[in-house]
Amino acid sequence: MTRTDRAAAPRWFVQGLIYAALTSSIVSSLGMLLVPSVATEFGVTVSTAQWMLTINLLVGAVATPIMGRLADGPHTRRLLLISLSVIFVGSLVAATAPNFAVFLLGRGLQGLLYGTVPVTIALARRHLTYTQSQPAISTLSVTVSVGMGLGYPLTGILAAMFDLRAAFAFAAVFVATAAVAVWKLVPAGPDPLAPRVPFDVGGAALLGVGLAALLLWISEAQTWGWTSLTAILTLVVAVFSLINWAVHSVHTLHPLVNLRVIRTPEVLLANATAIGLGTSMYIGLSIASLVAQAPSATGFGLAVPLMWAGFMMAPLSMGSLAANRAVRALSTRVDMAMFLPVGAAVMTVASVLLWLTHSNFWTLAVGMFLFGVGIGSGYAAMPALIARSVAVEQLGSAVSFNQVLRTVGGAVGAAVSAAVLAAHPSETALGAAYSTDAGITMAFGVGVVCCAAVLVALVVHAVTTRGAKN
């Protein structure tokens, strides 16, 4: 059988996938911006409210590689519909939660959002020709950053005009419409060309436990104490599980993630970049959001009301969209690998700008725009590099692993930011709820170091590769 044996993609197929992928950005926009509101709503501390981010990342990191592997099978459309259904239920649970524990359950169910983009990319590569799929894959990859620029303002408006529950209710409605779009516009399965291989249960268990333990250690070791027994045992479980997963994957006929594919130069380059830029992006976005909403009495806060704080992310969307269009226009003349150092360079400039002058509305706006350009360039190139290096039937697994590494990078960024801010508590009348300007500056500085390290590594790789070819 050939590609012609598959059901033809309808006219609005790509648009339907993009709309479904927007679920990830709309739901993720309910995170950083609403942490202070969640703390007030449920009567918990801001540090406790941060668990709404941690639990989301934990579930996402475990679910994403499993969803990616299943996306390579014959029932990819069904997988996307089931995932959207779970996210819909999670949004309803969060919107109606009577207490913080139930709210966290809803946020955990929403964690499947991290796996939706890899699934849509697998569908695009499967039902489109290689030439048609390249611009679609690039667009789907940056949908998260483009959509965040839209999701954050909507979240801010709804939470300010009504309450945070209205924002989660809106997310539930949006997810429901995305499911309808997938139902109508994505060809029904099963796919006659997709491989039917046994699911790697052992690999899924080892990777799931390893990633969950690793992200838990990254997020909570600062609270437990880095040398505490709990922190040490959690790290040991993470390392033991991940090492055994790698050994298991190499010796398994049909592994959850094909490590032989991932170690090819282009895929390895994309994955390494994903961790570094993911860390830098999360530091930049989370600290910028905090600066925007913090009271002016902190010495750095802009005291922007919640309704308008969301609009601080709008330049991110514009930058990502502009960069994605540029990448699509230049991809026929410039090798996709070149967009990785370009993206890292722009993000480094943005990080330096925020590090030096962050207590200014326009500086934050420009910084967010440049972050968008950098993310749009780098993230558009990653899946395209992977797609041209792996077989179609392995794309979902490979791209989902790249998404996992972005998530791990984000968790590292969140943990580093929290640790730096906690080490610089405010001594003003506001108490330790906020950090000092020195803490904010240091956190942005860490982002500069991460971006610069990625940029240097990519430039060295480009120079040595060119030298080898000559």
C-alpha positions as CSV (number, residue, x, y, z in Angstrom):
1,M,0.0,0.0,0.0
2,T,1.0,3.6,-0.6
3,R,0.1,7.0,0.7
4,T,-2.9,7.0,-1.7
5,D,-4.4,4.1,0.3
6,R,-4.9,6.6,3.2
7,A,-8.1,8.7,3.4
8,A,-7.6,12.0,1.6
9,A,-7.2,15.0,3.9
10,P,-10.1,17.4,3.6
11,R,-9.7,21.0,2.5
12,W,-9.5,22.5,6.0
13,F,-7.3,19.7,7.4
14,V,-4.3,21.8,8.4
15,Q,-6.4,24.5,9.8
16,G,-8.2,22.0,12.0
17,L,-4.9,20.6,13.3
18,I,-3.7,24.2,14.1
19,Y,-7.0,24.9,15.9
20,A,-6.5,21.7,17.9
21,A,-2.9,22.5,18.7
22,L,-4.0,25.9,20.1
23,T,-5.6,23.9,22.9
24,S,-2.0,23.6,24.3
25,S,-1.4,27.3,24.4
26,I,-4.9,28.2,25.6
27,V,-4.7,25.8,28.6
28,S,-1.1,26.6,29.4
29,S,-2.0,30.3,29.6
30,L,-4.0,29.4,32.7
31,G,-0.7,28.8,34.5
32,M,1.8,31.4,35.5
33,L,-0.6,34.4,35.2
34,L,-3.1,33.0,37.7
35,V,-0.9,31.7,40.4
36,P,-1.6,34.7,42.7
37,S,-5.3,34.5,42.0
38,V,-5.4,30.7,42.8
39,A,-3.6,31.4,46.1
40,T,-6.2,33.9,47.1
41,E,-9.2,31.8,45.8
42,F,-8.2,28.7,47.8
43,G,-6.5,30.3,50.8
44,V,-3.1,28.9,50.2
45,T,0.3,30.4,50.0
46,V,1.8,31.5,46.7
47,S,4.5,28.8,47.0
48,T,1.8,26.2,47.5
49,A,-0.2,27.5,44.6
50,Q,2.9,26.9,42.4
51,W,1.9,23.3,42.5
52,M,-0.7,24.1,39.8
53,L,2.3,24.4,37.5
54,T,4.3,21.5,39.0
55,I,1.5,18.9,38.7
56,N,0.8,20.0,35.2
57,L,4.4,19.5,34.2
58,L,4.6,16.2,35.9
59,V,1.6,14.7,34.2
60,G,2.7,16.2,30.9
61,A,6.2,14.8,31.0
62,V,4.9,11.3,31.7
63,A,2.0,11.4,29.2
64,T,3.8,13.0,26.3
65,P,6.1,10.2,25.3
66,I,3.3,7.7,25.7
67,M,1.0,9.8,23.4
68,G,3.9,10.2,20.9
69,R,4.3,6.4,20.7
70,L,0.6,5.8,20.3
71,A,0.5,8.5,17.6
72,D,2.7,6.3,15.5
73,G,0.0,3.7,15.5
74,P,-3.2,3.3,13.4
75,H,-5.5,5.2,15.7
76,T,-3.9,8.7,15.9
77,R,-7.2,10.6,15.4
78,R,-8.9,8.6,18.1
79,L,-5.9,9.4,20.4
80,L,-6.2,13.1,19.8
81,L,-9.9,13.0,20.5
82,I,-9.5,11.1,23.7
83,S,-6.7,13.5,24.9
84,L,-8.9,16.5,24.2
85,S,-11.7,14.8,26.1
86,V,-9.5,14.3,29.2
87,I,-8.3,17.9,29.0
88,F,-11.9,19.0,28.7
89,V,-12.8,17.1,31.9
90,G,-9.8,18.6,33.6
91,S,-10.8,22.1,32.7
92,L,-14.3,21.5,34.1
93,V,-12.9,20.0,37.3
94,A,-10.6,23.0,37.8
95,A,-13.5,25.4,37.1
96,T,-15.8,23.9,39.7
97,A,-13.3,22.7,42.3
98,P,-14.5,23.1,45.9
99,N,-11.0,23.0,47.3
100,F,-7.3,23.1,46.2
101,A,-6.9,19.3,46.2
102,V,-9.7,18.9,43.6
103,F,-8.3,21.9,41.7
104,L,-4.9,20.1,41.4
105,L,-6.7,17.0,40.1
106,G,-8.1,19.1,37.3
107,R,-4.7,20.6,36.6
108,G,-3.2,17.2,36.4
109,L,-5.8,16.0,33.9
110,Q,-5.0,19.1,31.8
111,G,-1.3,17.9,31.7
112,L,-2.1,16.0,28.5
113,L,-2.0,19.3,26.7
114,Y,1.8,18.9,26.3
115,G,1.2,15.8,24.1
116,T,-1.4,17.3,21.7
117,V,1.1,19.2,19.5
118,P,3.3,16.1,18.7
119,V,0.1,14.2,17.9
120,T,-1.0,16.9,15.4
121,I,2.5,16.9,13.9
122,A,2.3,13.2,13.4
123,L,-1.1,13.6,11.7
124,A,0.2,16.3,9.4
125,R,3.2,14.2,8.3
126,R,1.0,11.2,7.7
127,H,-1.7,12.7,5.6
128,L,0.3,15.3,3.7
129,T,3.1,14.9,1.2
130,Y,6.6,15.8,2.5
131,T,6.6,19.2,0.7
132,Q,3.1,20.0,2.0
133,S,3.9,18.9,5.6
134,Q,7.1,21.0,6.1
135,P,5.3,24.4,6.5
136,A,2.5,22.7,8.4
137,I,4.9,21.1,10.9
138,S,6.7,24.4,11.4
139,T,3.4,26.2,12.1
140,L,2.2,23.6,14.5
141,S,5.4,23.7,16.4
142,V,5.2,27.4,17.2
143,T,1.4,27.3,17.7
144,V,2.1,27.2,21.5
145,S,4.1,30.4,21.6
146,V,1.8,32.2,19.1
147,G,-1.3,31.1,21.0
148,M,0.1,32.1,24.4
149,G,0.1,35.7,23.2
150,L,-3.6,35.3,22.6
151,G,-4.4,33.1,25.6
152,Y,-2.8,35.3,28.2
153,P,-4.8,38.4,27.4
154,L,-8.0,36.3,27.3
155,T,-7.2,34.7,30.6
156,G,-6.4,38.1,32.2
157,I,-9.7,39.6,31.0
158,L,-11.9,36.7,32.1
159,A,-10.2,36.4,35.5
160,A,-10.4,40.1,36.1
161,M,-14.0,40.7,34.9
162,F,-15.4,37.5,36.5
163,D,-13.0,35.2,38.3
164,L,-10.4,32.5,37.6
165,R,-13.1,29.9,37.3
166,A,-14.5,31.7,34.3
167,A,-11.0,31.4,32.6
168,F,-11.0,27.6,33.1
169,A,-14.6,27.4,31.9
170,F,-13.6,29.2,28.7
171,A,-10.8,26.7,28.3
172,A,-13.3,23.9,28.5
173,V,-15.5,25.4,25.8
174,F,-12.5,26.0,23.6
175,V,-11.3,22.4,24.0
176,A,-14.8,21.1,23.1
177,T,-14.8,23.1,19.9
178,A,-11.3,21.8,19.1
179,A,-12.6,18.2,19.5
180,V,-15.4,19.0,17.1
181,A,-12.9,20.4,14.5
182,V,-10.8,17.2,14.8
183,W,-13.9,15.0,14.4
184,K,-15.0,16.9,11.3
185,L,-11.6,17.7,9.6
186,V,-9.2,14.8,10.4
187,P,-9.7,11.6,8.3
188,A,-11.1,8.8,10.4
189,G,-9.0,5.7,11.1
190,P,-7.6,3.2,11.5
191,D,-4.7,4.1,9.2
192,P,-4.0,1.1,6.9
193,L,-0.4,2.1,6.6
194,A,0.4,2.6,10.2
195,P,2.5,-0.1,11.9
196,R,0.8,-2.3,14.4
197,V,3.4,-3.2,17.0
198,P,3.1,-4.1,20.6
199,F,3.2,-1.2,23.1
200,D,6.3,-1.0,25.2
201,V,4.7,-1.2,28.7
202,G,8.0,-1.7,30.5
203,G,9.6,1.3,28.7
204,A,6.6,3.5,29.5
205,A,6.8,2.6,33.2
206,L,10.5,3.2,33.5
207,L,10.4,6.5,31.6
208,G,7.3,7.7,33.4
209,V,8.7,7.0,36.8
210,G,12.1,8.5,35.9
211,L,10.7,11.7,34.5
212,A,8.2,12.1,37.3
213,A,10.9,11.6,39.9
214,L,13.3,13.9,38.1
215,L,10.8,16.8,37.7
216,L,9.6,16.3,41.3
217,W,13.2,16.6,42.5
218,I,13.8,19.7,40.3
219,S,10.7,21.3,41.6
220,E,10.8,20.4,45.3
221,A,14.4,19.8,46.3
222,Q,14.8,23.4,47.2
223,T,11.9,23.0,49.7
224,W,13.0,19.7,51.0
225,G,16.6,20.6,51.3
226,W,19.1,19.5,48.7
227,T,20.8,17.1,51.0
228,S,17.7,15.8,52.7
229,L,16.9,12.0,52.5
230,T,13.7,12.7,50.5
231,A,15.6,14.7,47.9
232,I,18.4,12.2,47.6
233,L,16.1,9.2,47.3
234,T,14.0,11.0,44.7
235,L,17.1,11.7,42.6
236,V,18.3,8.1,43.0
237,V,14.9,6.8,41.7
238,A,15.1,9.2,38.8
239,V,18.6,8.3,37.7
240,F,18.1,4.5,38.2
241,S,14.8,4.5,36.3
242,L,16.1,6.6,33.4
243,I,19.3,4.6,33.0
244,N,17.4,1.3,33.0
245,W,14.9,2.8,30.5
246,A,17.8,3.7,28.2
247,V,19.2,0.2,28.4
248,H,15.8,-1.4,28.0
249,S,15.1,0.8,24.9
250,V,18.3,-0.2,23.2
251,H,17.6,-3.9,23.6
252,T,13.8,-3.8,22.8
253,L,12.5,-4.5,19.3
254,H,9.7,-1.9,19.5
255,P,10.7,0.7,22.2
256,L,8.6,3.5,23.4
257,V,11.3,6.0,22.1
258,N,13.7,4.8,19.5
259,L,17.1,6.0,20.9
260,R,18.9,4.9,17.7
261,V,16.9,7.5,15.8
262,I,17.3,10.2,18.5
263,R,21.1,9.9,18.4
264,T,21.3,11.0,14.8
265,P,23.1,14.4,14.5
266,E,20.1,16.5,13.5
267,V,17.7,15.0,16.0
268,L,20.3,15.2,18.8
269,L,20.9,18.8,18.0
270,A,17.2,19.6,18.1
271,N,16.8,17.8,21.4
272,A,19.8,19.5,23.1
273,T,18.5,22.9,22.0
274,A,15.0,22.1,23.3
275,I,16.3,21.7,26.9
276,G,18.4,24.9,26.8
277,L,15.8,27.1,25.2
278,G,13.0,25.6,27.2
279,T,14.8,26.6,30.4
280,S,15.5,30.1,29.2
281,M,12.0,30.6,27.9
282,Y,10.4,29.6,31.2
283,I,12.7,31.8,33.2
284,G,12.0,34.8,31.0
285,L,8.2,34.4,30.8
286,S,7.6,33.5,34.5
287,I,9.8,36.3,35.9
288,A,8.4,38.9,33.4
289,S,4.9,38.0,34.4
290,L,5.9,38.4,38.1
291,V,7.5,41.8,37.4
292,A,4.4,43.0,35.6
293,Q,2.0,42.2,38.5
294,A,4.2,42.9,41.5
295,P,3.4,46.1,43.5
296,S,5.6,49.1,42.8
297,A,6.6,49.0,46.5
298,T,8.9,46.1,45.6
299,G,11.2,48.4,43.7
300,F,10.8,46.5,40.5
301,G,7.1,45.8,40.1
302,L,5.0,47.6,37.5
303,A,1.7,47.0,39.4
304,V,-0.1,46.1,36.2
305,P,-3.7,44.9,36.9
306,L,-4.5,41.3,36.1
307,M,-6.7,42.3,33.2
308,W,-3.8,44.1,31.5
309,A,-1.0,41.8,32.6
310,G,-2.0,39.2,30.1
311,F,-1.5,41.7,27.3
312,M,2.2,41.7,28.2
313,M,2.4,38.4,26.4
314,A,0.8,39.7,23.2
315,P,4.2,40.8,21.7
316,L,5.3,37.2,22.2
317,S,2.6,36.0,19.8
318,M,3.4,38.7,17.2
319,G,7.1,37.8,17.3
320,S,6.5,34.1,17.0
321,L,4.1,34.5,14.1
322,A,6.5,36.8,12.2
323,A,9.4,34.4,12.8
324,N,7.4,31.4,11.6
325,R,6.4,33.2,8.4
326,A,10.1,34.1,7.8
327,V,11.2,30.6,8.4
328,R,8.7,29.2,6.0
329,A,9.7,31.7,3.3
330,L,13.4,31.1,3.7
331,S,13.3,27.3,4.3
332,T,13.7,26.5,0.6
333,R,16.9,28.5,0.4
334,V,18.4,28.2,3.9
335,D,19.1,24.9,5.7
336,M,16.7,24.5,8.6
337,A,19.5,23.8,11.0
338,M,20.7,27.5,10.6
339,F,17.5,28.7,12.3
340,L,18.5,27.1,15.6
341,P,21.5,29.5,16.3
342,V,19.4,32.4,14.9
343,G,16.7,31.7,17.4
344,A,19.2,31.2,20.3
345,A,20.9,34.5,19.4
346,V,17.7,36.5,19.4
347,M,16.6,34.9,22.7
348,T,20.0,35.8,24.2
349,V,19.5,39.5,23.2
350,A,16.0,39.4,24.8
351,S,17.4,37.9,28.0
352,V,20.2,40.5,28.2
353,L,17.7,43.3,27.7
354,L,15.4,42.0,30.5
355,W,18.4,41.4,32.7
356,L,19.7,45.0,32.4
357,T,16.4,47.0,32.3
358,H,13.4,45.0,33.4
359,S,11.6,47.6,35.5
360,N,10.0,49.3,32.5
361,F,6.8,48.4,30.6
362,W,8.3,49.0,27.1
363,T,11.4,47.0,27.9
364,L,9.2,44.0,28.9
365,A,7.2,44.4,25.8
366,V,10.3,44.5,23.5
367,G,11.8,41.6,25.5
368,M,8.6,39.5,24.9
369,F,8.6,40.3,21.2
370,L,12.2,39.2,20.8
371,F,11.5,36.1,22.9
372,G,8.7,35.3,20.4
373,V,11.0,35.8,17.4
374,G,13.6,33.5,19.0
375,I,11.1,30.8,20.0
376,G,9.4,31.1,16.6
377,S,12.7,30.5,14.8
378,G,14.1,27.8,17.0
379,Y,10.9,25.9,17.6
380,A,9.9,25.9,14.0
381,A,13.2,24.3,13.0
382,M,13.3,21.5,15.6
383,P,10.4,19.3,14.3
384,A,11.4,20.0,10.7
385,L,14.9,18.7,11.4
386,I,13.4,15.7,13.2
387,A,10.9,15.0,10.4
388,R,13.5,14.9,7.7
389,S,15.7,12.5,9.8
390,V,13.2,9.9,10.8
391,A,10.7,7.7,9.1
392,V,7.0,8.7,9.1
393,E,6.0,5.8,11.4
394,Q,8.5,7.0,14.0
395,L,7.8,10.7,13.8
396,G,5.2,10.9,16.6
397,S,7.6,9.2,19.1
398,A,10.6,11.4,18.1
399,V,8.7,14.7,18.1
400,S,7.0,13.9,21.4
401,F,10.4,13.2,23.0
402,N,11.5,16.6,21.8
403,Q,8.4,18.0,23.5
404,V,9.3,16.1,26.7
405,L,12.8,17.8,26.7
406,R,11.1,21.2,26.3
407,T,9.0,20.3,29.3
408,V,12.0,19.2,31.3
409,G,13.7,22.5,30.3
410,G,10.7,24.4,31.5
411,A,10.7,22.5,34.8
412,V,14.4,23.3,35.3
413,G,13.7,27.0,34.6
414,A,10.8,27.0,37.1
415,A,13.0,25.4,39.8
416,V,15.9,27.7,39.2
417,S,13.7,30.8,39.2
418,A,12.0,29.7,42.5
419,A,15.3,28.9,44.1
420,V,16.9,32.3,43.2
421,L,13.8,34.2,44.3
422,A,13.5,32.3,47.5
423,A,17.2,33.1,48.3
424,H,16.4,36.9,48.0
425,P,13.2,37.4,50.1
426,S,11.9,41.0,50.4
427,E,12.4,42.7,53.7
428,T,9.8,45.4,53.1
429,A,6.3,45.6,54.5
430,L,5.2,43.2,51.8
431,G,7.1,40.4,53.6
432,A,8.7,37.4,51.9
433,A,5.8,37.1,49.4
434,Y,8.0,38.9,46.9
435,S,11.7,38.8,46.1
436,T,14.1,41.8,46.0
437,D,15.2,43.5,42.8
438,A,18.5,41.7,43.2
439,G,16.7,38.3,43.1
440,I,14.8,39.3,39.9
441,T,18.0,40.5,38.3
442,M,19.8,37.3,39.2
443,A,17.0,35.2,37.8
444,F,17.1,37.0,34.5
445,G,20.9,36.6,34.6
446,V,20.5,32.9,34.8
447,G,18.4,33.0,31.7
448,V,21.2,35.0,29.9
449,V,23.7,32.3,30.8
450,C,21.4,29.5,29.5
451,C,20.7,31.2,26.2
452,A,24.4,32.2,25.7
453,A,25.5,28.6,26.4
454,V,23.1,27.2,23.8
455,L,24.1,29.9,21.3
456,V,27.8,29.1,21.7
457,A,27.2,25.3,21.4
458,L,25.2,25.8,18.2
459,V,27.7,28.1,16.7
460,V,30.6,25.8,17.4
461,H,28.6,22.9,16.0
462,A,27.8,24.9,12.8
463,V,31.5,25.9,12.3
464,T,32.8,22.4,12.9
465,T,30.2,20.8,10.6
466,R,31.0,23.2,7.9
467,G,34.8,22.6,8.4
468,A,34.2,18.8,8.2
469,K,32.3,19.2,4.9
470,N,35.0,21.4,3.4
